Structure formats: C-alpha cells, structure tokens
C-alpha cells in the first residue's frame, strides 16, 4: 500500500534536549537564600572528659567559608551553640558583631578558577567562645543563612558557576596549651589480658603497685572499674586518697624535674576474682592544677611535659607438691 504526499502536505519535527547537565553557567544567577540548620553529634574533641572544670586562656574559633559561586554573598549566623548531653549544659554563642549580622563573603574567581575564602574570627575578646568550649560539648548546633547577590546584579551578568562549585562552612577550634583544671575527670577504656581460665586456683593476694612519672603541673588520682565482655561492672580498684603527685613548678613557672609517685594496693577476695575474670577496664582519672603563689592559676603546658603510668602486680601463688 502506497501513501502519496502532495505539495499541500507537511512534516513537522519537534525536538529538544533532556537530562543535560551544564558544565558551567554564566550570567546573572539571581537572588536567593541557602539556609542550613543542623546538629553535629559525636564531637570527639572532648569525648573523654567526664566532669569537672577547665578554664582556658584565649580560645579562637575560626568560621571558614568556602564560596564556589562566582557571585557575591553574605552569611548570617542566626544561632550557634553547643550542648554537653551528659550534664545537660547548653551555651549559645554570644558575639554581637557576628551573630544575627550579615557578613560579606568573597566570590569565586575565574580563569583560573579559585574559590572565594572568607574567615570570621571568634575570640575570647569579641565573644563567649571560652564558655562554649569549657562545658565540653559533644553536640554542636547551628542555624546559618547565606544570601546570594544580596545587592542584585552588581557584576553586570558576570556571575558564574561550574560543575565543581560548592559552598562549605567549617569550624576550626584553636586552644592554647594553658588552662586551669578543677576536678577535671577523664575516662579511658583499655583491655585486660589476664588469663582466668587456667592456673588461677593457687593465686593468693596480689600486691599491685602503681608507678607514675609526672612532669605535668597536674596532680591526679585514678579509679579503675573492671568489666566483662557484656560491660557488666565486676568490681573497682580505688586509689582515691593516694594522689599522683604533680610536677613541681619552679620560680619560672615551668616544671624541670620528673616527680615520681609509687602507690601500693593489696588485692584479694572478690576484687582479685574480678580482675582475673575481667576482659576490659575503664580508668577514671581526675586532675587538679597545682600552682605556686608567684604563678598564675592558668598554667602553661609545654611539649616536653609527659606522664608515664605503669601498673605492676606481684602475685602470691600457692602450689602443691602433687603437681610435680
């Protein structure tokens, strides 16, 4: 069967592009807002701090903003704060020049492409960053708004964006190594490798000795909790009342000599059985700052300071001649 086409007939073709992702755009990107409100959990900086107080000298938080758009913009921090979920303490950042105020950010450059970098400085002089850090926050929360081209088409259609353009906001915390500590408590978990399945019947009391060499100007005491594989609390070894001595501050407010501490503890009965059956232990270490009248309560920590701790056990073992 044939179909005849005359001059009065016509053929209409409709075509278009679908699913195209441009490599770059240039022109005026318009005015719009990018809002980010979120909570960051699991802040590891203070994950071993359990309780107590610590007071730092000057703390700096740098809010670093990377703008991958070839467009001007502003960033406004509506709120920024931290929470210590263990204590329930929450502190909001208070900085009149930053919080609630639009801060101009640099635009990206082209040919060659260079992202725009802007740093907003939060210090103990212009904000309450010390109060925020000193609660040992394990969660940070923030509400930030970025406005693109808040002043309109000020670059005369010269805005641009490329495929790799991103907008990123990050925080850098810089803390000096000088602080004042009051009952500052840290937790640390470690495995216990004693074999409790064989050869333990004849074990009598255990003479544990804690050796500590300390050059930090911090005195400390330690409590150790022994646990099984399921995390069940078996028993605890308490060295309270027997402090690890602090390094002695000289007149120049530095520690120059190692201070040695030796603490003995006799272990028997249920505590001995707990140690022999434990698979892991959690050490709780409580620090306090030592000072002398001529030095500030804010003591400096130097790179050559160190604390070495060793726990050694002398075991009394009773055996029968029938074993030979």
C-alpha positions as CSV (number, residue, x, y, z in Angstrom):
1,X,0.0,0.0,0.0
2,X,1.4,3.3,-1.0
3,X,0.9,6.8,0.5
4,X,1.1,9.7,-1.8
5,X,2.4,13.1,-0.5
6,X,1.4,16.2,-2.2
7,X,2.7,19.7,-2.0
8,X,-0.1,20.5,0.3
9,X,1.2,18.0,2.9
10,X,3.8,19.0,5.5
11,X,6.2,17.3,8.0
12,X,6.6,18.7,11.5
13,X,9.6,17.7,13.6
14,X,9.7,18.6,17.3
15,X,13.0,18.1,19.2
16,X,14.6,19.2,22.4
17,X,17.3,18.4,24.9
18,X,16.6,16.4,28.1
19,X,18.7,15.5,31.1
20,X,21.5,17.8,30.1
21,X,23.8,18.9,33.0
22,X,25.7,22.0,32.0
23,X,29.4,22.2,32.8
24,X,29.2,25.8,33.6
25,X,26.8,28.8,33.6
26,X,27.5,32.4,33.2
27,X,25.2,35.4,33.6
28,X,23.2,36.7,36.5
29,X,22.5,34.0,39.0
30,X,19.7,35.9,40.6
31,X,18.9,36.5,44.3
32,X,18.2,33.6,46.6
33,X,18.9,32.2,50.1
34,X,20.6,29.0,51.2
35,X,19.6,28.0,54.7
36,X,21.4,25.4,56.8
37,X,20.2,24.4,60.2
38,X,21.6,21.2,61.7
39,X,23.1,19.4,64.7
40,X,26.5,17.8,64.7
41,X,26.8,14.9,67.2
42,X,29.8,13.0,68.4
43,X,32.2,15.8,68.7
44,X,35.4,13.9,69.6
45,X,37.5,16.7,70.9
46,X,36.0,16.3,74.5
47,X,34.8,12.7,74.3
48,X,37.0,11.6,77.2
49,X,36.0,14.4,79.5
50,X,33.5,13.2,82.1
51,X,33.1,16.1,84.6
52,X,34.9,18.8,86.5
53,X,36.0,22.3,85.4
54,X,38.6,23.5,83.0
55,X,39.3,27.2,82.3
56,X,41.5,28.1,79.3
57,X,43.4,31.2,78.4
58,X,42.4,32.6,75.0
59,X,40.4,30.4,72.7
60,X,39.9,31.1,69.0
61,X,37.2,29.6,66.7
62,X,37.7,30.3,63.0
63,X,34.5,30.1,60.9
64,X,35.8,29.3,57.5
65,X,33.5,29.8,54.5
66,X,34.3,28.5,51.0
67,X,32.2,30.0,48.3
68,X,32.4,28.2,45.0
69,X,30.0,30.5,43.2
70,X,31.2,33.4,41.1
71,X,28.7,35.6,42.9
72,X,28.8,37.9,45.9
73,X,27.0,36.9,49.1
74,X,26.6,37.3,52.8
75,X,26.4,34.8,55.6
76,X,24.3,35.3,58.7
77,X,24.7,33.1,61.7
78,X,21.3,33.1,63.3
79,X,22.5,30.9,66.2
80,X,25.4,28.7,67.1
81,X,25.8,26.7,70.3
82,X,26.9,23.5,72.0
83,X,25.5,21.0,74.4
84,X,27.0,18.6,76.9
85,X,24.4,15.8,76.8
86,X,25.9,14.2,80.0
87,X,25.5,17.3,82.1
88,X,22.6,18.9,80.2
89,X,24.6,22.2,79.9
90,X,24.0,24.3,76.8
91,X,25.8,27.5,75.8
92,X,24.9,29.7,72.9
93,X,27.5,31.8,71.1
94,X,27.2,35.5,72.0
95,X,29.0,37.7,69.5
96,X,27.3,41.0,68.7
97,X,29.5,41.6,65.6
98,X,28.8,38.1,64.1
99,X,25.5,36.5,65.4
100,X,22.5,37.9,63.6
101,X,24.7,40.2,61.4
102,X,25.2,39.7,57.6
103,X,28.9,39.1,57.0
104,X,30.1,39.7,53.4
105,X,31.9,36.7,51.8
106,X,34.3,36.6,48.9
107,X,33.1,35.4,45.5
108,X,35.0,32.8,43.4
109,X,37.3,33.9,40.6
110,X,37.5,32.5,37.1
111,X,40.4,31.9,34.6
112,X,41.8,30.3,36.6
113,X,39.1,29.1,38.9
114,X,39.8,30.0,42.5
115,X,37.0,29.6,45.2
116,X,36.4,32.5,47.4
117,X,37.6,32.1,51.0
118,X,36.4,34.1,54.0
119,X,37.3,33.6,57.7
120,X,35.2,35.0,60.5
121,X,37.2,35.1,63.7
122,X,35.6,34.4,67.1
123,X,37.8,35.1,70.0
124,X,37.5,35.5,73.8
125,X,37.7,39.2,73.2
126,X,34.7,39.5,70.9
127,X,32.5,36.5,72.1
128,X,31.9,33.9,74.8
129,X,33.8,31.1,73.0
130,X,35.6,30.2,76.2
131,X,32.2,29.5,77.9
132,X,31.1,27.4,74.9
133,X,34.2,25.2,74.9
134,X,34.6,24.8,78.7
135,X,31.3,22.8,79.0
136,X,32.9,20.0,77.0
137,X,30.2,20.0,74.2
138,X,29.6,16.7,72.5
139,X,27.0,18.3,70.2
140,X,27.2,21.5,68.1
141,X,24.1,23.0,66.6
142,X,23.8,25.9,64.1
143,X,21.4,27.9,62.0
144,X,23.1,29.7,59.1
145,X,21.7,31.6,56.1
146,X,23.6,32.5,53.0
147,X,22.2,35.1,50.6
148,X,23.4,35.1,47.0
149,X,23.6,38.5,45.3
150,X,22.0,40.5,48.1
151,X,22.7,43.7,46.2
152,X,21.4,42.5,42.9
153,X,23.2,42.3,39.6
154,X,26.2,44.3,40.7
155,X,28.7,42.4,38.5
156,X,26.7,43.1,35.3
157,X,25.9,39.5,34.3
158,X,29.4,38.3,35.1
159,X,28.3,35.7,37.7
160,X,29.3,32.1,37.1
161,X,29.1,28.6,38.4
162,X,30.9,25.4,37.3
163,X,30.2,21.8,37.9
164,X,32.6,21.6,40.9
165,X,31.3,24.7,42.7
166,X,30.5,24.1,46.3
167,X,29.6,26.2,49.3
168,X,31.2,24.9,52.5
169,X,31.2,26.2,56.1
170,X,33.6,24.7,58.6
171,X,34.9,25.4,62.1
172,X,38.4,25.4,63.4
173,X,39.0,25.5,67.2
174,X,42.4,26.7,68.4
175,X,43.0,26.2,72.1
176,X,46.2,27.4,73.8
177,X,48.0,24.8,76.0
178,X,47.4,26.8,79.2
179,X,44.5,26.2,81.4
180,X,43.2,25.8,85.0
181,X,41.7,22.5,86.0
182,X,39.5,21.7,88.9
183,X,38.4,18.1,89.4
184,X,38.8,17.6,85.7
185,X,37.7,13.9,85.1
186,X,38.7,11.8,82.0
187,X,37.6,8.3,81.1
188,X,39.7,5.8,79.2
189,X,38.9,2.2,78.4
190,X,41.6,-0.5,77.9
191,X,41.6,-4.3,77.6
192,X,42.6,-6.7,80.4
193,X,44.6,-9.6,79.2
194,X,44.9,-11.8,82.4
195,X,44.1,-15.4,81.8
196,X,41.4,-16.5,84.3
197,X,40.7,-19.9,82.8
198,X,43.7,-21.8,83.8
199,X,46.3,-21.8,86.6
200,X,44.4,-19.3,88.8
201,X,43.4,-21.6,91.6
202,X,46.6,-21.1,93.5
203,X,46.7,-17.4,93.2
204,X,46.6,-15.6,96.5
205,X,46.6,-11.9,97.1
206,X,48.1,-9.6,94.5
207,X,50.3,-6.7,95.5
208,X,49.6,-4.0,92.9
209,X,52.0,-1.1,92.5
210,X,51.2,2.0,90.5
211,X,54.3,3.8,89.3
212,X,53.9,7.3,87.9
213,X,56.4,9.7,86.4
214,X,54.9,13.1,86.0
215,X,56.1,16.4,84.7
216,X,52.7,18.0,84.2
217,X,51.8,20.6,86.8
218,X,48.7,18.5,87.5
219,X,48.0,16.1,90.4
220,X,45.8,13.1,89.7
221,X,44.0,10.2,91.3
222,X,42.8,7.1,89.5
223,X,39.9,4.7,89.9
224,X,39.7,1.6,87.7
225,X,36.5,-0.3,87.1
226,X,36.8,-3.9,85.8
227,X,34.1,-5.3,83.4
228,X,33.3,-8.5,81.5
229,X,32.5,-8.8,77.7
230,X,28.9,-7.6,78.3
231,X,30.0,-4.5,80.1
232,X,28.9,-5.8,83.5
233,X,30.6,-4.0,86.4
234,X,32.5,-6.7,88.3
235,X,34.4,-4.5,90.8
236,X,36.5,-1.4,91.1
237,X,40.0,-0.6,92.3
238,X,40.0,2.8,94.0
239,X,43.2,4.7,94.5
240,X,41.4,7.7,96.0
241,X,43.4,9.4,98.7
242,X,46.6,8.4,97.0
243,X,47.3,11.1,94.5
244,X,49.8,11.0,91.7
245,X,51.9,14.0,92.6
246,X,52.1,17.0,90.3
247,X,55.3,18.1,88.7
248,X,56.8,20.9,90.8
249,X,56.6,24.4,89.3
250,X,59.9,26.2,89.6
251,X,60.1,30.0,90.0
252,X,59.9,30.5,86.2
253,X,56.6,28.7,86.4
254,X,57.9,25.6,84.5
255,X,58.4,22.0,85.6
256,X,62.0,20.9,85.0
257,X,62.2,17.7,87.0
258,X,60.2,14.4,87.0
259,X,58.0,13.8,90.1
260,X,57.8,10.1,90.9
261,X,54.9,8.5,92.7
262,X,54.6,4.9,93.9
263,X,51.3,3.7,95.3
264,X,50.7,0.2,96.7
265,X,47.4,-1.7,96.9
266,X,46.8,-5.2,98.2
267,X,44.1,-7.0,96.2
268,X,42.4,-10.1,97.5
269,X,38.9,-11.7,97.7
270,X,36.2,-10.6,95.3
271,X,38.3,-7.8,93.8
272,X,41.0,-10.3,92.9
273,X,38.4,-12.6,91.2
274,X,37.0,-9.6,89.3
275,X,40.5,-8.7,87.9
276,X,41.1,-12.4,86.9
277,X,37.8,-12.6,85.1
278,X,37.7,-9.1,83.6
279,X,38.2,-8.6,79.9
280,X,38.3,-4.8,79.9
281,X,38.6,-1.9,82.3
282,X,37.7,1.8,82.4
283,X,40.1,4.2,84.2
284,X,38.7,7.4,85.6
285,X,41.5,10.0,86.1
286,X,40.8,13.2,88.0
287,X,43.2,16.1,87.5
288,X,43.7,19.3,89.5
289,X,46.0,22.1,88.7
290,X,49.0,22.7,91.1
291,X,50.2,26.2,91.5
292,X,52.6,28.4,93.5
293,X,51.9,32.0,94.6
294,X,54.2,33.5,92.1
295,X,52.5,31.8,89.2
296,X,49.0,32.3,87.7
297,X,46.3,29.7,88.3
298,X,46.4,29.4,84.5
299,X,49.4,27.1,84.0
300,X,51.1,26.6,80.7
301,X,51.6,23.1,79.2
302,X,54.8,22.6,77.3
303,X,55.7,20.0,74.7
304,X,58.3,18.3,76.9
305,X,55.8,17.5,79.7
306,X,54.7,13.9,80.0
307,X,53.1,11.4,82.3
308,X,54.0,7.7,82.3
309,X,51.9,5.3,84.4
310,X,52.6,1.6,84.9
311,X,50.5,-0.9,87.0
312,X,52.5,-3.9,88.2
313,X,51.3,-6.8,90.2
314,X,53.3,-9.2,92.4
315,X,51.3,-12.4,92.8
316,X,51.5,-14.9,95.7
317,X,51.0,-18.3,94.2
318,X,50.5,-21.5,96.3
319,X,51.1,-24.9,94.8
320,X,51.1,-28.5,96.0
321,X,54.0,-31.0,95.6
322,X,51.4,-33.2,93.9
323,X,51.6,-31.0,90.9
324,X,55.1,-32.3,90.3
